[in-house]
Amino acid sequence: MTVAVLLSGGVDSSVAVHLLCEQGYHPSLFYIRISGDEAGTMDCSMEEDVEICQSVAHRYGLPFEVVDLHHQYWEEVVGYMMDKLKQGLTPNSDVMCNRLIKFGCFERQIGHLFDRTATGHYAQVIHQDEKIWLGTAVDAVKDQTDFLAQIDGIQLSKTLFPIGGLMKSEVRSIAEKAHLSASQRRDSQGICFLGKTRYPDLVRRFLGVRQGDVIEKETGRKVGTHQGYWFYTIGQRKGLGLGGGPWFVVEKDIAQNIVYASRGCDTPLQYGHTFRLSDFRFITENPWHDCTHSTEISFKIRHTPEFFTGRLSPCDDGTWLVEADLPIQGIAPGQFGVIYDRDHRLCLGSGEIGR
């Protein structure tokens, strides 16, 4: 079986290569080159990524290639982000990068030449009842199935996740024992592929600034100003610049460029019990088939180790209704609601949270 490995320069994908070689594979290694600016300039961190990838390739005697998908990323993923922000929504670039770039553009350009594509994601491919499912990782803290929840069954069937059955501590230990260059490298933070580019700077570059009022939702009192509703998301606490808090963003008026905030950790305006999912995609198939009633599920609305529990029901307009068992803080329209089975062992699919 021929295998392509997407290397990032981090410890997870490096260990994925090590494990595949131990299993007798001779994979080809690829680094997706995407810069944090439109010109495609590589910063120091990206140059270091490539150097570590080259050292892994040299260590195991494997072919290595840098694949330039810079134009595709800025057109498809950054374009998606800015379009959602202009609508007052909260995009998830990492989810769309996996769907459109790693398992999309790369597959069409190179991946189709191989039987499988392996990555360093914390997830598992589970074969059950003659079907294939996206399974959660052994390490619940590092689980990344929510970032993979927009891929489809065909993409999943070609994927390998070599480290999905390991704890992060085990991955670090393997890297240290194998003397891999990335063994002590810190995990990357922030938006996939943007490197040292700050997210607010990226948004400002495309959407500019537009001063507006921050209004206390309960009283209608002006409590501050902001530089554009697109810089804020529902549930956000940091970055409001208001005293006497904590303050949380609870609503946005796009037409009037108003950000509504509420003060206090226990204000009911922060919480909700229900939301709808549009453009819902099952990764492989609907496990409940032609269900017309609510089904017990677990779910996530952001990248955290914790799962919420509730019920999922189909609606007449093609959306799906999620009813949570407990109140949820900061339900942000535009983010993805990711649906799991009740035992949160299988990631079943996702949809965009509506207003």
BARO-84101 format. One record per residue (C-alpha): residue number from 1; residue in three letters; chain; y, z, x. Coordinates in nm, 2 decimals, m for minus. Example, Ala and Ser with C-alpha at 12.3 -4.5 7.8 and 13.67 -1.06 7.14 Angstrom:
residues 2
 pos code unit      v      w      u
   1  ALA    A  m0.45   0.78   1.23
   2  SER    A  m0.11   0.71   1.37
This chain:
residues 355
 pos code unit      v      w      u
   1  MET    A   0.00   0.00   0.00
   2  THR    A   0.34  m0.10   0.14
   3  VAL    A   0.61   0.16   0.11
   4  ALA    A   0.99   0.14   0.15
   5  VAL    A   1.17   0.47   0.22
   6  LEU    A   1.53   0.53   0.13
   7  LEU    A   1.67   0.75   0.41
   8  SER    A   1.99   0.95   0.38
   9  GLY    A   2.01   1.12   0.72
  10  GLY    A   1.92   1.45   0.56
  11  VAL    A   1.62   1.68   0.61
  12  ASP    A   1.46   1.59   0.27
  13  SER    A   1.42   1.22   0.33
  14  SER    A   1.33   1.27   0.69
  15  VAL    A   1.04   1.50   0.59
  16  ALA    A   0.94   1.25   0.33
  17  VAL    A   0.88   1.00   0.61
  18  HIS    A   0.69   1.25   0.81
  19  LEU    A   0.46   1.33   0.52
  20  LEU    A   0.40   0.96   0.45
  21  CYS    A   0.30   0.90   0.81
  22  GLU    A   0.07   1.19   0.80
  23  GLN    A  m0.10   1.04   0.50
  24  GLY    A  m0.16   0.72   0.69
  25  TYR    A   0.12   0.50   0.57
  26  HIS    A   0.35   0.29   0.79
  27  PRO    A   0.66   0.27   0.58
  28  SER    A   0.97   0.06   0.64
  29  LEU    A   1.29   0.27   0.64
  30  PHE    A   1.63   0.18   0.48
  31  TYR    A   1.97   0.34   0.48
  32  ILE    A   2.20   0.23   0.20
  33  ARG    A   2.55   0.18   0.34
  34  ILE    A   2.83   0.26   0.11
  35  SER    A   3.17   0.38   0.22
  36  GLY    A   3.41   0.62   0.06
  37  ASP    A   3.69   0.35   0.05
  38  GLU    A   3.72   0.00  m0.08
  39  ALA    A   3.74  m0.15   0.27
  40  GLY    A   3.39  m0.03   0.35
  41  THR    A   3.49   0.17   0.65
  42  MET    A   3.22   0.41   0.78
  43  ASP    A   3.34   0.76   0.86
  44  CYS    A   3.19   0.99   1.12
  45  SER    A   2.95   1.15   0.88
  46  MET    A   2.80   0.81   0.79
  47  GLU    A   2.77   0.71   1.15
  48  GLU    A   2.58   1.04   1.21
  49  ASP    A   2.36   0.96   0.91
  50  VAL    A   2.26   0.62   1.07
  51  GLU    A   2.20   0.78   1.40
  52  ILE    A   1.96   1.04   1.25
  53  CYS    A   1.78   0.76   1.05
  54  GLN    A   1.74   0.56   1.37
  55  SER    A   1.59   0.86   1.55
  56  VAL    A   1.34   0.91   1.27
  57  ALA    A   1.24   0.54   1.29
  58  HIS    A   1.21   0.56   1.67
  59  ARG    A   1.01   0.88   1.65
  60  TYR    A   0.74   0.73   1.42
  61  GLY    A   0.77   0.37   1.55
  62  LEU    A   0.89   0.24   1.21
  63  PRO    A   1.12  m0.05   1.12
  64  PHE    A   1.47   0.05   1.01
  65  GLU    A   1.74  m0.14   0.84
  66  VAL    A   2.09  m0.07   0.71
  67  VAL    A   2.14  m0.22   0.37
  68  ASP    A   2.50  m0.29   0.26
  69  LEU    A   2.54  m0.21  m0.11
  70  HIS    A   2.91  m0.11  m0.08
  71  HIS    A   3.04  m0.38  m0.31
  72  GLN    A   2.78  m0.31  m0.58
  73  TYR    A   2.85   0.06  m0.57
  74  TRP    A   3.22   0.03  m0.61
  75  GLU    A   3.19  m0.23  m0.88
  76  GLU    A   2.91  m0.06  m1.09
  77  VAL    A   2.93   0.31  m1.02
  78  VAL    A   3.30   0.37  m0.93
  79  GLY    A   3.39   0.13  m1.21
  80  TYR    A   3.17   0.33  m1.46
  81  MET    A   3.34   0.65  m1.34
  82  MET    A   3.69   0.53  m1.39
  83  ASP    A   3.62   0.38  m1.73
  84  LYS    A   3.48   0.71  m1.86
  85  LEU    A   3.76   0.91  m1.71
  86  LYS    A   4.02   0.69  m1.89
  87  GLN    A   3.83   0.76  m2.21
  88  GLY    A   3.87   1.13  m2.15
  89  LEU    A   3.50   1.17  m2.08
  90  THR    A   3.32   1.34  m1.79
  91  PRO    A   3.10   1.09  m1.60
  92  ASN    A   2.80   1.17  m1.38
  93  SER    A   2.81   0.93  m1.08
  94  ASP    A   2.49   1.06  m0.92
  95  VAL    A   2.28   0.98  m1.23
  96  MET    A   2.42   0.63  m1.24
  97  CYS    A   2.39   0.58  m0.87
  98  ASN    A   2.02   0.64  m0.90
  99  ARG    A   1.98   0.41  m1.20
 100  LEU    A   2.20   0.13  m1.08
 101  ILE    A   2.19   0.14  m0.70
 102  LYS    A   1.89   0.32  m0.55
 103  PHE    A   1.65   0.21  m0.82
 104  GLY    A   1.85  m0.09  m0.93
 105  CYS    A   2.03  m0.30  m0.67
 106  PHE    A   1.81  m0.19  m0.39
 107  GLU    A   1.50  m0.28  m0.59
 108  ARG    A   1.63  m0.63  m0.67
 109  GLN    A   1.74  m0.70  m0.32
 110  ILE    A   1.46  m0.53  m0.11
 111  GLY    A   1.24  m0.29  m0.30
 112  HIS    A   1.05  m0.56  m0.50
 113  LEU    A   0.90  m0.67  m0.16
 114  PHE    A   0.71  m0.33  m0.15
 115  ASP    A   0.45  m0.17  m0.36
 116  ARG    A   0.64   0.16  m0.37
 117  THR    A   0.98   0.30  m0.29
 118  ALA    A   0.99   0.66  m0.17
 119  THR    A   1.29   0.90  m0.17
 120  GLY    A   1.36   1.26  m0.07
 121  HIS    A   1.43   1.37  m0.43
 122  TYR    A   1.29   1.69  m0.56
 123  ALA    A   1.08   1.55  m0.85
 124  GLN    A   0.72   1.45  m0.91
 125  VAL    A   0.54   1.15  m1.06
 126  ILE    A   0.28   1.28  m1.30
 127  HIS    A  m0.01   1.08  m1.44
 128  GLN    A  m0.13   1.23  m1.77
 129  ASP    A  m0.33   1.08  m2.06
 130  GLU    A  m0.33   0.74  m1.88
 131  LYS    A   0.05   0.75  m1.88
 132  ILE    A   0.31   0.81  m1.61
 133  TRP    A   0.58   1.08  m1.65
 134  LEU    A   0.87   1.22  m1.45
 135  GLY    A   0.77   1.57  m1.36
 136  THR    A   1.00   1.86  m1.25
 137  ALA    A   0.98   1.98  m0.89
 138  VAL    A   0.80   2.29  m0.78
 139  ASP    A   1.13   2.42  m0.65
 140  ALA    A   1.33   2.49  m0.97
 141  VAL    A   1.65   2.55  m0.78
 142  LYS    A   1.63   2.21  m0.60
 143  ASP    A   1.49   2.01  m0.89
 144  GLN    A   1.67   1.68  m0.93
 145  THR    A   1.50   1.53  m1.24
 146  ASP    A   1.83   1.55  m1.42
 147  PHE    A   1.98   1.31  m1.17
 148  LEU    A   1.68   1.07  m1.23
 149  ALA    A   1.68   1.09  m1.61
 150  GLN    A   1.83   0.75  m1.66
 151  ILE    A   1.57   0.55  m1.47
 152  ASP    A   1.31   0.37  m1.68
 153  GLY    A   0.93   0.36  m1.68
 154  ILE    A   0.91   0.05  m1.46
 155  GLN    A   1.13   0.21  m1.20
 156  LEU    A   0.93   0.53  m1.21
 157  SER    A   0.60   0.36  m1.17
 158  LYS    A   0.71   0.22  m0.83
 159  THR    A   0.84   0.55  m0.70
 160  LEU    A   0.71   0.81  m0.47
 161  PHE    A   0.86   1.16  m0.43
 162  PRO    A   0.67   1.31  m0.12
 163  ILE    A   0.85   1.64  m0.12
 164  GLY    A   0.85   1.71  m0.49
 165  GLY    A   0.55   1.95  m0.46
 166  LEU    A   0.72   2.16  m0.19
 167  MET    A   0.98   2.44  m0.18
 168  LYS    A   1.29   2.37   0.01
 169  SER    A   1.20   2.64   0.26
 170  GLU    A   0.87   2.45   0.32
 171  VAL    A   1.06   2.13   0.38
 172  ARG    A   1.28   2.30   0.64
 173  SER    A   0.98   2.45   0.81
 174  ILE    A   0.80   2.11   0.83
 175  ALA    A   1.11   1.96   0.98
 176  GLU    A   1.15   2.23   1.24
 177  LYS    A   0.78   2.21   1.34
 178  ALA    A   0.80   1.84   1.37
 179  HIS    A   1.13   1.86   1.57
 180  LEU    A   1.31   1.63   1.34
 181  SER    A   1.68   1.57   1.41
 182  ALA    A   1.79   1.66   1.06
 183  SER    A   1.60   2.00   1.06
 184  GLN    A   1.92   2.21   1.09
 185  ARG    A   2.15   1.97   0.90
 186  ARG    A   2.32   2.12   0.60
 187  ASP    A   2.25   1.98   0.25
 188  SER    A   2.52   1.73   0.14
 189  GLN    A   2.75   1.84  m0.14
 190  GLY    A   2.97   1.64  m0.38
 191  ILE    A   2.94   1.29  m0.51
 192  CYS    A   2.67   1.07  m0.38
 193  PHE    A   2.79   0.83  m0.10
 194  LEU    A   3.16   0.93  m0.10
 195  GLY    A   3.13   1.10   0.24
 196  LYS    A   3.45   1.28   0.32
 197  THR    A   3.65   1.12   0.04
 198  ARG    A   3.78   1.39  m0.20
 199  TYR    A   3.70   1.32  m0.56
 200  PRO    A   4.06   1.40  m0.68
 201  ASP    A   4.19   1.15  m0.43
 202  LEU    A   3.96   0.88  m0.55
 203  VAL    A   4.06   0.94  m0.91
 204  ARG    A   4.43   0.94  m0.82
 205  ARG    A   4.39   0.61  m0.63
 206  PHE    A   4.26   0.44  m0.94
 207  LEU    A   4.43   0.62  m1.23
 208  GLY    A   4.74   0.76  m1.07
 209  VAL    A   4.92   1.07  m1.21
 210  ARG    A   5.08   1.14  m1.54
 211  GLN    A   5.23   1.48  m1.61
 212  GLY    A   5.14   1.65  m1.93
 213  ASP    A   5.13   1.99  m2.09
 214  VAL    A   4.86   2.25  m2.08
 215  ILE    A   4.86   2.42  m2.42
 216  GLU    A   4.69   2.75  m2.51
 217  LYS    A   4.46   2.64  m2.79
 218  GLU    A   4.48   2.95  m3.00
 219  THR    A   4.86   2.98  m3.01
 220  GLY    A   4.99   2.64  m2.94
 221  ARG    A   5.20   2.79  m2.66
 222  LYS    A   5.27   2.58  m2.35
 223  VAL    A   5.13   2.77  m2.05
 224  GLY    A   5.15   2.50  m1.77
 225  THR    A   5.16   2.14  m1.67
 226  HIS    A   4.89   1.90  m1.53
 227  GLN    A   4.89   1.56  m1.36
 228  GLY    A   4.67   1.37  m1.60
 229  TYR    A   4.39   1.46  m1.84
 230  TRP    A   4.14   1.25  m1.63
 231  PHE    A   4.14   1.53  m1.37
 232  TYR    A   3.99   1.78  m1.61
 233  THR    A   3.66   1.84  m1.78
 234  ILE    A   3.56   2.06  m2.07
 235  GLY    A   3.45   2.40  m1.95
 236  GLN    A   3.65   2.37  m1.62
 237  ARG    A   3.79   2.69  m1.48
 238  LYS    A   3.91   2.61  m1.13
 239  GLY    A   4.21   2.40  m1.06
 240  LEU    A   4.42   2.48  m1.36
 241  GLY    A   4.68   2.68  m1.17
 242  LEU    A   4.74   2.93  m1.44
 243  GLY    A   4.80   3.30  m1.39
 244  GLY    A   4.65   3.59  m1.59
 245  GLY    A   4.32   3.42  m1.64
 246  PRO    A   4.04   3.33  m1.64
 247  TRP    A   4.14   3.01  m1.82
 248  PHE    A   3.90   2.74  m1.93
 249  VAL    A   3.96   2.38  m2.05
 250  VAL    A   3.83   2.36  m2.41
 251  GLU    A   3.98   2.03  m2.54
 252  LYS    A   4.17   1.72  m2.44
 253  ASP    A   4.41   1.51  m2.65
 254  ILE    A   4.39   1.17  m2.48
 255  ALA    A   4.67   1.00  m2.68
 256  GLN    A   4.92   1.28  m2.61
 257  ASN    A   4.79   1.36  m2.26
 258  ILE    A   4.75   1.73  m2.35
 259  VAL    A   4.50   1.96  m2.20
 260  TYR    A   4.41   2.26  m2.42
 261  ALA    A   4.30   2.58  m2.25
 262  SER    A   4.16   2.91  m2.37
 263  ARG    A   4.19   3.25  m2.18
 264  GLY    A   3.90   3.49  m2.13
 265  CYS    A   3.53   3.46  m2.05
 266  ASP    A   3.42   3.54  m2.41
 267  THR    A   3.64   3.31  m2.61
 268  PRO    A   3.43   3.13  m2.87
 269  LEU    A   3.62   2.81  m2.81
 270  GLN    A   3.42   2.76  m2.49
 271  TYR    A   3.09   2.76  m2.67
 272  GLY    A   2.89   2.53  m2.90
 273  HIS    A   2.55   2.52  m3.06
 274  THR    A   2.51   2.15  m3.13
 275  PHE    A   2.59   1.81  m2.98
 276  ARG    A   2.48   1.45  m3.02
 277  LEU    A   2.34   1.21  m2.77
 278  SER    A   2.42   0.84  m2.78
 279  ASP    A   2.24   0.56  m2.60
 280  PHE    A   1.94   0.79  m2.56
 281  ARG    A   1.68   0.65  m2.32
 282  PHE    A   1.32   0.77  m2.30
 283  ILE    A   1.20   0.73  m1.94
 284  THR    A   0.86   0.60  m2.04
 285  GLU    A   0.81   0.65  m2.41
 286  ASN    A   0.88   0.88  m2.70
 287  PRO    A   0.60   1.14  m2.67
 288  TRP    A   0.66   1.24  m3.04
 289  HIS    A   0.62   0.88  m3.15
 290  ASP    A   0.77   0.83  m3.49
 291  CYS    A   0.89   1.18  m3.54
 292  THR    A   1.14   1.22  m3.83
 293  HIS    A   1.18   1.60  m3.80
 294  SER    A   1.32   1.83  m3.53
 295  THR    A   1.10   1.89  m3.22
 296  GLU    A   1.12   2.19  m2.99
 297  ILE    A   1.25   2.10  m2.65
 298  SER    A   1.42   2.24  m2.34
 299  PHE    A   1.73   2.06  m2.20
 300  LYS    A   2.01   2.06  m1.95
 301  ILE    A   2.38   1.96  m1.99
 302  ARG    A   2.47   2.00  m1.62
 303  HIS    A   2.29   2.03  m1.28
 304  THR    A   2.17   2.39  m1.28
 305  PRO    A   1.83   2.56  m1.23
 306  GLU    A   1.84   2.70  m1.58
 307  PHE    A   1.71   2.53  m1.89
 308  PHE    A   1.83   2.57  m2.24
 309  THR    A   1.59   2.57  m2.54
 310  GLY    A   1.64   2.41  m2.88
 311  ARG    A   1.55   2.13  m3.11
 312  LEU    A   1.59   1.75  m3.10
 313  SER    A   1.62   1.54  m3.41
 314  PRO    A   1.68   1.17  m3.47
 315  CYS    A   1.99   1.08  m3.67
 316  ASP    A   2.04   0.78  m3.91
 317  ASP    A   2.31   0.63  m3.69
 318  GLY    A   2.07   0.60  m3.39
 319  THR    A   2.20   0.91  m3.21
 320  TRP    A   2.00   1.22  m3.14
 321  LEU    A   2.11   1.57  m3.24
 322  VAL    A   2.04   1.87  m3.01
 323  GLU    A   2.06   2.21  m3.17
 324  ALA    A   2.05   2.49  m2.91
 325  ASP    A   1.89   2.83  m2.97
 326  LEU    A   2.18   3.01  m2.80
 327  PRO    A   2.55   2.92  m2.76
 328  ILE    A   2.62   2.69  m2.46
 329  GLN    A   2.94   2.71  m2.26
 330  GLY    A   3.13   2.39  m2.16
 331  ILE    A   2.96   2.11  m2.35
 332  ALA    A   3.14   1.81  m2.18
 333  PRO    A   3.14   1.47  m2.36
 334  GLY    A   3.04   1.20  m2.12
 335  GLN    A   2.79   1.41  m1.93
 336  PHE    A   2.42   1.35  m1.98
 337  GLY    A   2.21   1.57  m2.20
 338  VAL    A   1.87   1.56  m2.03
 339  ILE    A   1.57   1.63  m2.25
 340  TYR    A   1.25   1.80  m2.13
 341  ASP    A   0.93   1.92  m2.30
 342  ARG    A   0.94   2.29  m2.42
 343  ASP    A   0.77   2.40  m2.10
 344  HIS    A   1.02   2.20  m1.89
 345  ARG    A   0.74   2.04  m1.70
 346  LEU    A   0.82   1.68  m1.80
 347  CYS    A   1.16   1.51  m1.80
 348  LEU    A   1.15   1.28  m2.10
 349  GLY    A   1.48   1.11  m2.11
 350  SER    A   1.86   1.15  m2.15
 351  GLY    A   2.16   1.03  m2.34
 352  GLU    A   2.54   1.06  m2.32
 353  ILE    A   2.69   1.36  m2.49
 354  GLY    A   2.93   1.25  m2.76
 355  ARG    A   3.27   1.40  m2.85
